[in-house]
């Protein structure tokens, strides 16, 4: 039985790699038109489309449902490998893997938002041409986030745009660092439970 779980875990890992390749290929439109890419799309797109339809996570124009899809595969792979090596799994260990999987999605999204807000801060401080395509993309991603954070900070008052960017950056950094400190400790505690 352990061999079967190990083999299934390996298959899930290979499928995760295929998903990553598919995502990277989707960034290059003209390169993505060939027979091998069509086969890859036929294998990976149903899974990715299911996640996009059921759990669409959007920040501006970007859709992070693929991140959730990959993390769920990683979660399944960890469970399968745990069953392969330990022949059983406790509820505490299961919950710790689940918690760390959720945190990895949150950490990725928070880290991405930090990069976007830093780029927006650089554009603001250096008076970049925000009408270029690159800065328009950064703006379309950062504006919904900055709007929500500024509503928390200022309420209904109108505040300084620079202060709003700095507040958002500090809040995201605190969440990222705090989560990186707290979530692994809770997961360690859960995994040691004898359930």
N, C-alpha and C positions, 0 to 999 in steps of 0.2 A: 504494500500500500504506500509506503514511503517513497518508493521509486516513481509511482504514478503521480503523487503530489509534486515531486521534484520535476518530473517531465512537464506537467501542466504549468508549473511556475516558470520553467524555461520558455514554454510556448507563449505565455503572457508577456515575458520580457522581450521576446522577438517581435510580438505584435506591437508593443510599446515603441520599439525602435522604428518599425514601419510607420507608425502614426507620426513620430517625430520627423521622419524623412518626408512624409506627405505634407506636413505643415511647412517645412522649409521649402519644398518644391512649389507650394502655392504662392510663395512670395515672388517667384520668377515666372511671370505669365507665359512668355514665349517658349521658355525651356520646358514648360509643363505639358507640351503637346507631343507625346510619343506613345508607342505601344506599351513599353514597360510602365510608364506613368499611368496609362489608362488601367492597366492591371492593378497597380498599387491603389489607385482611386477606387476601383471596384471592391478591393479588400477593406480599405480603411474608411471610406466615406459614409457607409451606413452607420457605423459606430459613432463617428464624429457628428453626423447629422442628427442622430438621436439625442446626443448631449446638447447640441445647439438648439433643438426644438424644445426639449424638456427643461433645461437649466441654462438659459442664455444669460451670461454675465457680461454686461456691456459697460465699458467706460469710454464715453465719447463714441468714436467710430470703431473701436476695437472690441472684438468678441473674445472673451477668455474662457468660453466653454470647453475649448480644446485642452486647456490646462487642467480643468476639472476632470476631463476624460482621461488624461494621462495619469493624474494622481489616483483616480479610482483603480486603474490598472496596476499601479504601484502597490496600492493597498491589497488588492487581490493577490498579487505576486508575493507580497510579504506573508500573507496568511498561508498560501500554498507552501512556501519554503519553510515556514515555521512548522507546518504539519509534516513536511518531509523530514525535518531534522529532529523534531521533538515528539512526533507521533501523536501529540495532543496539544490543545491550545486552551488556555484559561480565559475566562471572560475578562479578567483584568488586563491580560496581554492583548486581547482583541480590542478592548476599549482604548488601550494606549496606542495601538497602531492606528486606530480610527482617529484619535485625537491628533496624532502627529501628521496624519494625512490631511486633515482639515487645516491644521496650522501651516502646512507647506503651501496649500493653495492661498491662504490668507497672506502668508509671508511674501509669496511671489507677487501678488496683486499690490500689496502695500509697497514693496520695493520698487515695482514698476511705477507706481504713483509718485514715489519720492523722486525718481529720475525725471519724470515729466514735470513736476513742480520745480525742481532745480533748473531744468532747461527753461521753463517759463520765467523764473527769477532772473536767469542770465539774460534772456531776451529783454526783460523789462529794464534791468540795470544798464545794459549796453545799447539800448534804443535800437535793437535790431529791426530790420524790415519784416514786420510780422505778416506782410502780405505775400511773402514767398511761400511756395507750397509746403516746405518743411515746417515753418512756423505756424502756418494755418492748421496743419495736422496737430502740432503740439497744443495750439489754442483750442482746437475742437475737443481734445482729450482733457485738457486741464480745466476748461471753463465750468463744466458741470460739477467737478470736484471742488474747485475754489468757491463756487456759488454756495454749495451745501455747507462747507466749512465756515464760510463767512456768515452764513445765517446762524450757525452755532455761536460764533464769536461776537457778532454785532447785533444779532436779533433783527429787528426791523430798521435799525439805524443804518445809515450809509457810512461806510468806513473807508479807510485808506486801502487801496489795492495792494500796495507793498506790504502793509501790515497783515492783510489777509493771506498773502502768499507765505509770509514768514510764519504766521500762526499755523497754517496748514502744514507746512514743512515740519515744524516742531511737533505738532500733534501726530503726524505720520511717523516721524522718527521715534517718538516715545512709544507708540503702539508697536512698531517693528522691534525695537530693542526689548521692551517689556514682554512682548509675546515670545520672543526668542529666549527669554529668561524663564518665564512662567510655564509655558506649554511643555517643554521637555521634563521639567521637574514633576509636573502633574502626571505626565505619561509614565515616568519612572515609578511614581507612587502607585499608579494604577496597575502597572505590570507586576508589582510585588504583592498585589492582593492575592490571597489563596482561594480565589473563586473558581 
